Amino acid sequence: MTPPPTTGVQHAARAGAAPAARPAPGPAPGEPPLFGRADLQVHTAYGDGMASAEELFERVEALGDLDVIAITDHDDVRGALEAADLHARGAYHFDLVPGIEVTTRSGHVLALWVDRPIPSLRSLDETIAAIHRAGGLAVIPHPFSYLTRSIGQRSLERLLRRADAETRPDAIEVANLSLAGRVTGARALRLNRERYGLAETGGSDAHFAESVGTAFTLFPGRTAAELRRAIESRRTHGVGGSAVPLRAIGARRLAAQQVRGLAETPRRVLAPVVERVGARIRARGRRAPR
């Protein structure tokens, strides 16, 4: 497939820059007419996002240029399943992929096309294997970033040297216009082209409705099924558009999201661990002689 003219993070906007006009529905100038666009990292208010699934869907409908979105709340699949149920009851023009942003001991991994929980705080290879057993694809989001929990270069390259299909990531995110994604996106793109050879994706990492679609995955086709085939055959490109200026979101909303993230994510990660420890303690208490 001939690469489209805007790949990776070549057109990522600087923080605070005025946003470019959003493209009208349909292909942009120079873009192959049969290419679809997918935003593969979107967060809802079920987790640490600030918009409900319904509000996000309304935003996608209004934009009109996304064919697929993935709901990827942190460490909990229930938000994606609720969004999938809402999507199934609506008449939306775009497809929906359920997913999770899973916290591993090495950093975050996106689990796409999953409909059951993936345990948190496991090793990177164990998590990817669990995603594959659940029928999903594993994507490395905001790789190497020092601004959020990210898979480091050494961890990723150590994993890839094993050449194990069960634990090999299916794709790497090379376009992400969050602050965490912008600082290392160009490096991830370069290393993937030079060394890794993984499918390339883009995702907005949106925690606000305004950010949806600011980065996306370009793929041959229009449906979620065609997107999956394109990732599996490494025929995708991550594309960065224009970041939403922080002033457009506002200081109060930004602060509220940070507080929400600090509360929600640890709760999602630690609650299952606490429950398992409690169950073991209760089981030992029942076995103890009286």
Sequence and secondary structure as in RCSB ss.txt:
>XXXX:A:sequence
MTPPPTTGVQHAARAGAAPAARPAPGPAPGEPPLFGRADLQVHTAYGDGMASAEELFERVEALGDLDVIAITDHD
DVRGALEAADLHARGAYHFDLVPGIEVTTRSGHVLALWVDRPIPSLRSLDETIAAIHRAGGLAVIPHPFSYLTRS
IGQRSLERLLRRADAETRPDAIEVANLSLAGRVTGARALRLNRERYGLAETGGSDAHFAESVGTAFTLFPGRTAA
ELRRAIESRRTHGVGGSAVPLRAIGARRLAAQQVRGLAETPRRVLAPVVERVGARIRARGRRAPR
>XXXX:A:secstr
    SS BTTT   TT        SS  TTS TTEEEEEEEE  TTTT SS HHHHHHHHHHH   SEEEE  BT
 SHHHHHHHHHHHHS  SSEEEEEEEEE SSSEEEEES  S   SS  HHHHHHHHHHTT EEEE STT SSSS 
  HHHHHHHHHT  TTTS SEEEEE  SHHHHTTHHHHHHHIIIII  EEEE   BSSGGGTTSEEEEEESSSHH
HHHHHHHTT  EEEE     HHHH HHHHHHHHHHHHHHHHHHHHHHHHHHHHHHHHHHHHHS  
